[in-house]
Amino acid sequence: MRNVVKYLEKSKEKFPKKIAVIEEDQKITYEELEDKSKRVGTYLIDKINKCEPVLVFMDKGIDALISFFGTVYANGFYSLINPEFPETRIESIANTLNASVVITNELFYSSAKKLFNDIDILKIEDLINTGIDLEKLEKRYNSALDIDPVYCNFTSGSTGVPKGVLISSLSITDFIEEFTENFNINEHDIIANQAPFDFDVSVKDIYSSLCVGATLLIIPKPLFSNPTKLLDYLDENKATTLIWAVSALCLITTFHGLDYKIPKCVNKVIFSGEVMPKKHLNLWMEKLPYAEFINVYGPTEITCNCTYYKVKHDEYYDEIPIGIPFKNEKVFLLDENDKEITEDNITGEICVSGVCLSLGYLNNEEETVKHFTQNPLNKKYYEQIYRTGDLGYKKDGLFYFQGRKDFQIKHMGHRIELEEIDAKINSLDQIIRSITLYDEVKSRIYSFYIGDLEELEIRDILKRDLPIYMIPTKIIKLNELPLTKNGKIDRKKLLENLGGL
């Protein structure tokens, strides 16, 4: 059986005293990480059944990782809820999870008690001081399957309810082993974690580190508001590998951070989440001429990424490809009639099959059936595919991304359903109708509405329900919404009339 905690045990055997994770002034060795995770796992075995959820309510950090691995030792699956999320969103996610156990820390214990009713709330500070029962752990481990879920990350949902994407151990190990080998990630690397632990970019940081025995460097969140201090931190800690969202890399170049300091140990920059602006990529490549730059693509539902492209330093790009499929993943294009597109430069929906596919959406059969379907090209046997909703085309053997098929976007590295924002605005009594659009050129979200509320009133209400990255850049009041000849809202006209906004 392939199980992610075997990565931890393997690295502990090879590098017991090596620093596994750095979190500001805290450090933990592989030996300590395994020991504390087993303590948590032993305790949880009496609290949860196999394949049951454990809600982790704390900031990303060493304590969260111990909670994650302890949950996996108990053959449960974890889901981190960011304490900074609005209460309504936390409640919505908690209702979907329906967990019987919450792990939090001293800092968020009082908040957890207020938020989670009728749930056993455990403090990580207590759990790591309990005993280890190797017999219990072995028995639970031997009953585990590699298709059992490991984590559940929540993405935006078009109905206003976040969707929980459930990922198995097999999907993680199959991807991570290819990912680390393909990009030469090894025990000498220091992987600088940028992404939140409820965002699947972090899965590559966490499990790549465990798989090869590298060191995971957790960057303090405030540094992303101060590019000079961020670069100092990368340099001082000799970070070698950046597996970052495009928006994080662009933050540094937008404020001319690389003119201040070049993180000289960085030799791999792996980016995803949005289309990388060429001028920003060129700045990074110019300052780090010996580093490898890799564009990876893929939605949360297919375990991180399904395609990659190694950018060439000496080549000019009109458009940066998303590249070729990872091994053991099939990526192809379907047209509107579910016929495969094999010709170059013809746009279709990007579809994926393989063990990379998630187990579907937790407690949401309707959405699962809608997006995870039988491959229409295969008439011989059942082959599940995931319809990404992304458009793309092929040219010279490479895939290229062309935007969304529906009203889902990538913004600040997060996948967002614009309809979820509309659902919140339209639910307000004084709103007649609203429509939310995305300007890809300016990377801005605009909401247009008819109603009696003012922009600031709507903004304040949205902040109570939505994470900050989903709050529109501008909320624009109109007397009427323009319509097409077919009676639909004219989205194109709305964007064209934005002017200098």
N, C-alpha and C positions, 0 to 999 in steps of 0.2 A: 504494500500500500504506500502511496505517495502522500505524505502529510507534511504540512508546512512546519510543524514543530520539529520535525527531523532536521530541518535546516539549522535550527537553534542548537540542537544537540550535537550535530556534526561540527559546527563552528566552535562550540564549547570544548569538544574533545581536542580539536586542533589548536585553538587559541584561548585556553581557559582564562588567562590573566589579561588578555587584550581588552582594550576599551571597546565595548560594543556600541554604546550610545553616549553622546555628549549633549547635555541640555544646560546651557549657560554655565553655572558653577557646579553642576552635578555631573557625575560620570558613573557608568556602571560597566563592569566587565561581563564577558560572555558567561563566566561561571556564576556570577551574581544574578544575571538576568534569567538564566535557566532555573536557578534555585528559587527565586521569588515567584517566577511563573508557575512552578510546580506547587508551591504553597497555595497560591490562588486557585489553581486547578483542583487540588485536593479538597479545598473547602467547597468549591462550587459543585463538585460531584454529588454532594448531598442536597444541593439546592435546585439543580436543574436536571431534566432528563436529556437524553441524547438529542442533538439537533434543535435545541431550544435556544431562544435569544437571551443575550445578556446586554442590557443597555449600559453603555459607558458614558458617564456624564462628567466630563472634565476637559480641560484644555489638552492639546497634544503635548506629549512629553514622555518621559520614562515611565511614569505611573500608568499612563494610558497603554503603553506597549506591554507592560506586565499584565494589565487587565486583559488585553487582547490574547496574549499567548496562554494565560491561565484559563481563559474561556475555551480555547482550542484544546488544551489538555483535558478539559472536562467534556470534550466533544460537543460543545455548544457553538453558537456563532455570535459574534459581537457586532454592535452597531454604536458608533460614537455619535452622541448628540452634542453639538457645540453649545455651551452655556450662553453664548452671546446671541443665539437665535431668539426671536420674539417668542413669548410664551405660547401663543396660539400655534406656531409652527412646531414647537417642542411637543405640545399636546397632541398634535396631529400625527407626528412621527411615532410618539409613544403608543398611541392608539393602534396604529398599524402594526407595530412590533408586538404589542400585547405581551411584554416581558414580565416575568415574575421577580426578576432580580435587577437591581441597579447597582453598579459600582461607581462610586464617586470618591472625592478626597475631602480633606478637612475644609478646604477653601470653599467648596460648593455644596457641602453637606446640608446646610440650612436651606439653600435654594432647592435642593433635591427633595427635601421633606415637604416643601410647599407645593412642588410641581407634581410629584408622583404619589398618588394615593393607592393604598392597598398593594404596594409593591415593597418587597424586602430591600431596604437601602443599606448597602455595605460600604464601609470605608476602606480604601486600599491600604491605609496605614495600619489597620487592624489585620487585614488578610495576609500581609507579607510577614506577619509575626506568628502565624499559625504553623502547624506541623506539616510534614510531607508524608504521605502514605503511598509508597511506591507500588504496593500491591493493588490498591484502588486505581491508581493511575494506569497501571498496566492492563488491568481488566477493562477499564473504559476504553483505552486505546485500541485494544484487540477487537473491540466491537465496532470500531469506526470504519467507515468506507471512504474511499478517496473522492466520492461524489457528494459527501456530506458538506453542508455549507460552512464557510469560515467567517464571512462578514456580510453585512448588508449596508450598502451606501444608498442614501436617498437623493434622488434627482427631482427636478421640478416636474409638476404634473399639470396637464391641461385643464383638469377639473378643479384645480385649486388644492388638491390633496397630493403631497409629495409621494413619489413612487419609490419603493424599496427594492433595489437591485441585489439579488442574492447570488453570491459567488462561491463556488466549490473549491475544495483543496486541490483537486485535479486540475481545474482551470488555472489556478495560480501557479502550481509547480510546472505545468506544461509551458506556460508563457515565460516565467521568470528564468528558467534554465536556458531557454533560447535567447532571451533578452540579454542576460549577463554574458553569455558566450559570444553572441553576435557583436556586442559593443565593448568587449574586453574589459568588463567590470570584474575586479579581482580583490584579493585580500589587502592589497596595498592602497585601495581607494578610500577616500573620505567623501562620503556622499552627503552633500549639503541639502537638507530637506527644506523646501519652500512651502509645499502644499499642506493644507489642513488635513488631519487624519480622517475626515469624513469625505474626502475628495480622492478619487481613485488614482490620481498622479502619485499620491503618497504611498500607494501599494508597491510601486516600483522601487521607491526609496527603501521601504521597510524590508521587503522580502529579497531584494537584491543584496542588501547588506547581510542579512542572515544567511543567504545561500552561499556566499563566497567568503564570509568572514571579514567583511569590510567594516568600517566605522561609520555610524550614522550620526551626522552633525545636525541637530535640530536648531534652526535659525530662530532667534527670538522675534516674535511678530512685530514689535515696534521698529525693528531695523528696516522693515520694508517701507517705512515713512521717511527714512534717512539714508539715501543711497551711499553717501560717503562712509558712514558707520557700517553699513552692510558690507561694502567692499573691504573695509578694514577687517571685519569679522571673518570673511572668507579667506583673506590673506593670512591673518594670524593663525587660523586653524588649519591652514594648508589644504583647503578643500580642493578636490580633484574633479568632482563630478557634479554637474548641475542637471537634474531632471526636473525642469521647471515649466510652468505654464508660460505661454508667450507673453502675457501681460506683465509678469514679474521681470522677465528679461528686458522688456521695453521700458519698464520703470527706470532702470539704470541708464539706458541710453537716452531717454527723454530728458533726463536731468544732467546729461553729459558726465555721468559717473566715471566712465572709462578714461576720461581725460584726467581725472583725479588719481585713479589707481587702477592698475590691471591685476586681477587675481592670478598671479603668475603660476600657481600650481594647477590651475584648471586645465584639464586636457580633454574633457568630454562635456559637450553641451547638448542635451537631448530635450527638445521642446515640443509642446503639444497644446491642445485646448482651443486654439484659434489659428487663423492664417497668420503666419509671421510676416510682418511688413519687411519688404526687401531692404529698405534703407537701415532699419534697425539690425537686421541680420548682418548686413555688410559691415556695420560698425563693430559688431562683436568679432566677426571673422578677421577684420583688419587688425584689431588689437590682440587677438589670440591666433596668430597664423599657424601655430603647430597643434592647435586643438581640433578635435573631430566634432563636427556639427551634424546632428541627426534630427530630421523632422519625422515625428511619429504621429500616427492618426488612429483614432478608434474611440467609440463611445463606451460608457461605463458597462453596458450590457455584454461586451465581448472581452471582459477582463483586460482592461487598460488599452491595448492597442492591437490592431490587426495588420497595419502596413508601416513601412519605414523607408526613409530615403537618406542616404549619407550625402550630405551636400559637399560639392567639390569646390575647393578654394579658387581654382583657376577657371571657373566656368561662369558665364553670365546667364541669369535666369529671368525670363519674362514672368514666369510663374514657378514657384517651388513645388515639385511633385510631392505627393504623399507616398509615392514609391511602389514597393512590391510587398506582397504578403509575407508575414513571418511563416516559418515552417509550421506545418500541421494546421494551417488556417487557409480556408478557401475564400477568396474575395472575388466578387463578380458583379456585373451590372445588369439590371433588368429594366426593360422599357415599360411603358404604361400598360401593355398587354401581357406582361410577365414573360416576354421573350428575352433571351440573353442578347446583349449587345457585344459583338466581337470586333466591330470595326473601330478604327481610331476616330477620335474627335466627335463621337456621338454620346450625348449626355443621357445618363440613366441613374436609377437608384442604386446606391452601394449596398450590397447584401453580403452577409458573412455566414459561414458554417464552420463547424469544428468543435473540439472540446473546449475551446475558448468561450463558448456561449454560456451566459449566466443561467441560473436555474429559474429565471423568470422574475416576476415582480411579487414580492411577499404579500400574501393575502389580497391579491388583485388579479383574479383569473381573467377578467374582461380585457385588461390592458395586456396581459401576457399573451393571450390568444391572438390579439390584434397585431402584435409585433413579432412574435415567435411563431413561424408558420412552416408548413411543409414546403420544401423546395419545389417550385412548379416545374423545374427542368428535370426532376427525377421522378419518373413514373414507375420505378421498379421496387423501391422500398422507402420506408420513412426516413427522411433526412431533414432535420430541423434547421431552419435558417433564421437569422435576425435581420429584419428590414430596418436599416439604420435611419431612414428618412433623409439621409444626406444624398446629394446629387454629385456625380463625378463623371469623368470620362477617362479613356486610356489613350496614350500616345507613345509609340515606340516602346511598348512593354511596361510603361509606368502609369500608375493611377494619379489623377489630379482631382482635387476637391473643388466643387462648384457651388457650394452653399446648401441651403436647406430646401427640402421638398414642401414642408409645411411651415408652421409659424414657430418653430423651435430655433433657438439661436445659440451661439457660443459667445459669451461676454465675460471678460475678466477671468477667463479660464473655466467658467461654469456653464453648464448646459441649462438653458432656461426656456420654459414654455411661455411664450408671450401671452397665451390664453390664460395662464394662471394669474398674471397681473391683471388682465381684463376681468377675470372672475371676481377678484377682490374689489376692483373699482365698481363694477356693475352691481355688486351686492349692496352698495350704499343706497339708502333710501332716496337721497336727493340727486342721484345720477340717473339720467335717462338712458344713455348709451355711451360706451367707450370703445376705443380701439387702440392697441399698442403696436408700434412698429419699431423696427431696428434699422439704423443707418450704419451699414457695414463700413463705409468709408471713414466715418468719424467715430465709429465704435460707440454710438450713443443710442439709448432707448428713449423713445418718445411716446407718451400717452396722450391721445386726443379724446375729449369728452364733451357731452352736452349735459348740462345740469346746473344746479344752484350752488354747489360747493366751490370754494376757491382752491387754487393749486396748493397752498400751504396746508389747508385743512386735509386735503386728500393725501398729501405727502406724510403728514403726521400719522394718519390712520394706517397707511401702508407700512410705515416703520414699525408699527406694533405687530404686523402680521408677516412681513417678508424680510429676508436677510438683506443687508445693505446693497449687495451686488445686484439685487432685483429691483431696486428703487429707480424709477425712470429719471433720466437726466433732466427732462422737461415734461411737465404736465400742462397741456394746452387746452384752454376752454374755447369751444366753438359754438356758434349759433346753430350750425347744422353740419353733418358729415357729408362730404361729396360722394355721389354714387356713380357707378358705371352705368352703361346702357342696359345692363342685365339686372340692375337694381342692387348690386353689391357695393359695399364701401370701396371707394376708389383709393386704394392704398398708395398707388403710384403718385397720384395727384397730391395727396397729403404730404408725402416726402418731398416732392418737387417744390411745394410751396413753403418749405421751412425757412428758406432764405438764409439769413445770417444767424439763426438760432444755434 
